Amino acid sequence: MKRLATAVASRLVILIPYLWLLVFFLIPFLIVFKISLSGTVIAMPPYTPVFSFSDGVSGFFANLAQLGIDNYLWLTEDALYVNAYISSIVIAAVSTAITLLVGFPIAYGMARAPAALRPTLLMLVILPFWTSFLIRVYAWIGILKPEGLLNQFLLWLGMIDEPLIILNTHTAIFIGIVYSYLPFMVLPLYASLEKMDYSLIEAAQDLGCPPIAAFWKITFPLAIPGVVAGCLLVFIPAVGEFVIPDLLGGSRTLMIGKTLWSEFFNNRDWPVSSAVAVVLLLILVVPIMYFQQVQARTQEQDR
Amino acid sequence: MTGSWTRFNIVSIVAGFAFLYLPIVLLVVYSFNESKLVTVWAGFSTKWYFELFNNRGLLDAAWVTARVALVSATVATVLGTLAALTLTRYTRFHGRVLFSGMVFAPLVMPEVITGLSLLLLFVAIGLDRGFVTVTLAHITFSMCFVAVVVQSRLLSFDRSLEEAAMDLGAPPVKTFFAITLPVIMPAIVSGWMLAFTLSLDDLVIASFTSGPGATTLPMKIYSQVRLGVTPEINAVCTILIAIVTVGVVAASILNKRREVQRQRDAQAAMRS
């Protein structure tokens, strides 16, 4: 009896989260794919029925025959979508590179800080991550706008004669992404830098290796797992980012997350927004699989 | 390795933290501004906070958000803990690769995709959009964050304690509740807090999955932010920041105290 209870319990441990994720994560993607093949109609829900048996078997096949790749052809015909995909990838890549450049010195400084200070520093990096994303992006509007605090400060210093236009440009998006995603970069970098044995650098320097060469030959290669994890954690969500380009980038910025949003909420074109989502997912599937592999590998190492 | 903390290290940390905290500090400071213009300082005032209590829509949204966050964080913690146990303890079962994929993918999945796909699911099964759908959506993405937090604790867990209990005849289920659960409790608590704040913060997924009557606070803030920066929004944000900060700091102090107590107990046990 007890053994049976144990067997049932262990089955349930696996089954409950498994089924939950199947129903609420995997199946929804199949529905997105299905709807991306259907046509738009003005109704609620605003797409032609896809797999429904309500009209009998013949109705089912009639519906099936209506499915098509029209929405995907539409995406390739309109330059808007292609440009939005390309500009999202470019913006995300540039922001990831800047985040790495900003995050590395911070993570490195933390890893070399006195051991007693490290938990506090770690906590200080994590804390902004707990405060709302929306609030942190919103805070930058007040700083970056033409009559905002940054311009007031620079004018007061006398460094500029007239306000800089930063809000509603790509620069504002870069600032927003770097700022919001910085903890995601610093944490994995810190994790791999903290494990590093610094006597290696001392040895290299004793042997006459200049500090910069020692950095590239020792520190950086050892930090690569952290660099890879950090870059993926920033790049993948940044490609589909909506809040930052919407609030800081202004109306002229083209990013695919924004396109999907307005396709869905403003044009109410569910099939086309589904097609946009499917293509975005296809673009991101390689980095996402790679991220999972990296996660699984670190898990194996920790075991 | 101490003693090699160079000036460069200190400067980069200070500059980095200034970058992280200055915008938040400015936001908080300007919530106490007398003037309606957010960027012109006109003296200290708490009037925007009092103004909030007359804003019916904002209060309703806050109440919806609090309920969604409480329910979704609690369910997500249970599911996420089960998922973490599955990932660490059951290394061989059919579909394990798919399972770990489904746990890790939502961590980086763009929110617009998650939001859209969940909405289409709810429409397909005929579930009316509202409180329930937002809660289900929040459970789904935050349980994966809980799973990662709890999993890292389970990986550093000393299995010999469990083995000892089982050798003494405790059945696995009892062992789990008597040994494993108390040890991983701090991770479960921080997983719950993470799930709670994720739900509190979410704008994109809630916008897709919510319906009339279930407007959450971020959705309300977003619609007002689009109209411009106002000191009232600064005040709401300040309250949210204060709640989260107090929660996180209190949890970490409690954790630390428990850790110290545990070490003291361990030393006492060694001596006797």
Chai-1 contact restraints between the chains, C-beta under 6 A:
chainA,res_idxA,chainB,res_idxB,connection_type,confidence,min_distance_angstrom,max_distance_angstrom,comment,restraint_id
A,K2,B,P171,contact,1.0,0.0,6.0,A-B,restraint_1
A,T6,B,P172,contact,1.0,0.0,6.0,A-B,restraint_2
A,A9,B,V173,contact,1.0,0.0,6.0,A-B,restraint_3
A,V13,B,L82,contact,1.0,0.0,6.0,A-B,restraint_4
A,V13,B,L85,contact,1.0,0.0,6.0,A-B,restraint_5
A,V13,B,T86,contact,1.0,0.0,6.0,A-B,restraint_6
A,I14,B,T86,contact,1.0,0.0,6.0,A-B,restraint_7
A,I14,B,Y90,contact,1.0,0.0,6.0,A-B,restraint_8
A,I16,B,L82,contact,1.0,0.0,6.0,A-B,restraint_9
A,P17,B,L79,contact,1.0,0.0,6.0,A-B,restraint_10
A,P17,B,L82,contact,1.0,0.0,6.0,A-B,restraint_11
A,P17,B,A83,contact,1.0,0.0,6.0,A-B,restraint_12
A,Y18,B,F99,contact,1.0,0.0,6.0,A-B,restraint_13
A,W20,B,L79,contact,1.0,0.0,6.0,A-B,restraint_14
A,L21,B,M102,contact,1.0,0.0,6.0,A-B,restraint_15
A,F24,B,T140,contact,1.0,0.0,6.0,A-B,restraint_16
A,F25,B,M102,contact,1.0,0.0,6.0,A-B,restraint_17
A,P28,B,S117,contact,1.0,0.0,6.0,A-B,restraint_18
A,P28,B,L118,contact,1.0,0.0,6.0,A-B,restraint_19
A,P28,B,L121,contact,1.0,0.0,6.0,A-B,restraint_20
A,F29,B,S117,contact,1.0,0.0,6.0,A-B,restraint_21
A,I31,B,L120,contact,1.0,0.0,6.0,A-B,restraint_22
A,I31,B,L121,contact,1.0,0.0,6.0,A-B,restraint_23
A,I31,B,A124,contact,1.0,0.0,6.0,A-B,restraint_24
A,V32,B,S117,contact,1.0,0.0,6.0,A-B,restraint_25
A,V32,B,L120,contact,1.0,0.0,6.0,A-B,restraint_26
A,I35,B,L120,contact,1.0,0.0,6.0,A-B,restraint_27
A,P45,B,V123,contact,1.0,0.0,6.0,A-B,restraint_28
A,P105,B,S12,contact,1.0,0.0,6.0,A-B,restraint_29
A,I106,B,S12,contact,1.0,0.0,6.0,A-B,restraint_30
A,I106,B,I13,contact,1.0,0.0,6.0,A-B,restraint_31
A,I106,B,G16,contact,1.0,0.0,6.0,A-B,restraint_32
A,G109,B,N9,contact,1.0,0.0,6.0,A-B,restraint_33
A,G109,B,S12,contact,1.0,0.0,6.0,A-B,restraint_34
A,G109,B,I13,contact,1.0,0.0,6.0,A-B,restraint_35
A,R112,B,W5,contact,1.0,0.0,6.0,A-B,restraint_36
A,R112,B,N9,contact,1.0,0.0,6.0,A-B,restraint_37
A,A113,B,W5,contact,1.0,0.0,6.0,A-B,restraint_38
A,P114,B,T2,contact,1.0,0.0,6.0,A-B,restraint_39
A,P128,B,L20,contact,1.0,0.0,6.0,A-B,restraint_40
A,W130,B,T197,contact,1.0,0.0,6.0,A-B,restraint_41
A,W130,B,V244,contact,1.0,0.0,6.0,A-B,restraint_42
A,W130,B,V248,contact,1.0,0.0,6.0,A-B,restraint_43
A,T131,B,I241,contact,1.0,0.0,6.0,A-B,restraint_44
A,T131,B,V244,contact,1.0,0.0,6.0,A-B,restraint_45
A,S132,B,D201,contact,1.0,0.0,6.0,A-B,restraint_46
A,S132,B,L240,contact,1.0,0.0,6.0,A-B,restraint_47
A,F133,B,D201,contact,1.0,0.0,6.0,A-B,restraint_48
A,L134,B,L203,contact,1.0,0.0,6.0,A-B,restraint_49
A,L134,B,P218,contact,1.0,0.0,6.0,A-B,restraint_50
A,I135,B,C237,contact,1.0,0.0,6.0,A-B,restraint_51
A,Y138,B,V225,contact,1.0,0.0,6.0,A-B,restraint_52
A,A139,B,P23,contact,1.0,0.0,6.0,A-B,restraint_53
A,A139,B,L27,contact,1.0,0.0,6.0,A-B,restraint_54
A,W140,B,P23,contact,1.0,0.0,6.0,A-B,restraint_55
A,I141,B,V229,contact,1.0,0.0,6.0,A-B,restraint_56
A,G142,B,V38,contact,1.0,0.0,6.0,A-B,restraint_57
A,G142,B,V229,contact,1.0,0.0,6.0,A-B,restraint_58
A,E147,B,T39,contact,1.0,0.0,6.0,A-B,restraint_59
A,G148,B,T39,contact,1.0,0.0,6.0,A-B,restraint_60
A,L149,B,T39,contact,1.0,0.0,6.0,A-B,restraint_61
A,Y198,B,M1,contact,1.0,0.0,6.0,A-B,restraint_62
A,I236,B,V108,contact,1.0,0.0,6.0,A-B,restraint_63
A,P237,B,V108,contact,1.0,0.0,6.0,A-B,restraint_64
A,P237,B,P110,contact,1.0,0.0,6.0,A-B,restraint_65
A,G240,B,P110,contact,1.0,0.0,6.0,A-B,restraint_66
A,G240,B,V112,contact,1.0,0.0,6.0,A-B,restraint_67
A,F242,B,V112,contact,1.0,0.0,6.0,A-B,restraint_68
A,F242,B,V204,contact,1.0,0.0,6.0,A-B,restraint_69
A,G257,B,V112,contact,1.0,0.0,6.0,A-B,restraint_70
A,L260,B,V112,contact,1.0,0.0,6.0,A-B,restraint_71
A,A277,B,I113,contact,1.0,0.0,6.0,A-B,restraint_72
A,A277,B,L116,contact,1.0,0.0,6.0,A-B,restraint_73
A,I288,B,A105,contact,1.0,0.0,6.0,A-B,restraint_74
A,F291,B,V108,contact,1.0,0.0,6.0,A-B,restraint_75
A,Q292,B,G101,contact,1.0,0.0,6.0,A-B,restraint_76
A,Q292,B,F104,contact,1.0,0.0,6.0,A-B,restraint_77
A,Q295,B,F104,contact,1.0,0.0,6.0,A-B,restraint_78
A,D302,B,L155,contact,1.0,0.0,6.0,A-B,restraint_79
